[in-house]
């Protein structure tokens, strides 16, 4: 099975979301590339927003971009 490369901006968004949902500072963004930094900060903002709304743990699993769900056909 071939391994597909993930889009770097999607990966940065996902990492930013994880940092935001866990309450970490936005100063932890390690990339200096403008596009990736913007994606990371967007993910961080969405993660912080979800944390403030109580979307952590099981209640926020549907919002987490790192969780992939697939629907099986019957």
C-alpha positions in Angstrom: 0.0 0.0 0.0 1.4 3.4 -1.0 1.8 6.1 1.6 0.3 9.4 0.5 2.1 12.6 1.5 0.0 15.0 3.5 -0.4 18.6 2.5 2.0 20.6 4.6 -0.5 23.3 5.3 -3.0 20.7 6.5 -0.4 19.2 8.7 0.5 22.7 10.1 -3.2 23.4 10.8 -3.5 20.1 12.6 -0.5 20.8 14.8 -1.8 24.3 15.6 -5.2 22.9 16.5 -3.6 20.4 18.9 -1.7 23.2 20.5 -4.8 25.4 20.8 -7.1 22.7 22.2 -4.5 21.9 24.8 -4.3 25.5 25.9 -0.7 26.2 24.7 0.6 29.6 23.7 0.6 30.7 20.1 4.3 31.6 20.5 5.1 27.9 20.2 4.7 28.0 16.4 8.1 26.8 15.2 7.8 27.5 11.4 8.8 30.8 9.9 7.3 30.1 6.4 4.4 32.6 6.0 1.9 30.1 4.5 2.6 27.4 7.0 2.6 29.9 9.9 -0.8 31.2 8.8 -2.2 27.7 8.6 -0.8 26.9 12.1 -2.2 30.0 13.6 -5.6 29.3 12.0 -5.6 25.9 13.6 -4.5 27.3 16.9 -7.3 29.9 16.9 -9.9 27.2 16.1 -8.5 24.9 18.8 -8.6 27.7 21.4 -12.2 28.5 20.4 -13.2 24.9 20.7 -11.5 24.7 24.1 -13.4 27.8 25.3 -16.6 26.2 24.1 -15.9 23.0 26.0 -15.2 20.9 22.9 -12.5 18.8 24.6 -12.3 15.1 25.0 -15.2 13.0 23.7 -17.5 16.0 23.3 -15.2 17.5 20.7 -14.1 14.4 18.8 -16.2 15.4 15.7 -14.3 18.7 15.4 -10.8 17.3 15.8 -9.0 17.3 12.4 -6.6 14.6 13.4 -9.4 12.0 13.8 -10.3 10.5 10.5 -13.7 8.7 10.3 -14.8 6.6 7.5 -18.3 5.3 6.9 -18.5 1.7 5.9 -21.2 0.8 3.5 -23.6 -1.9 4.6 
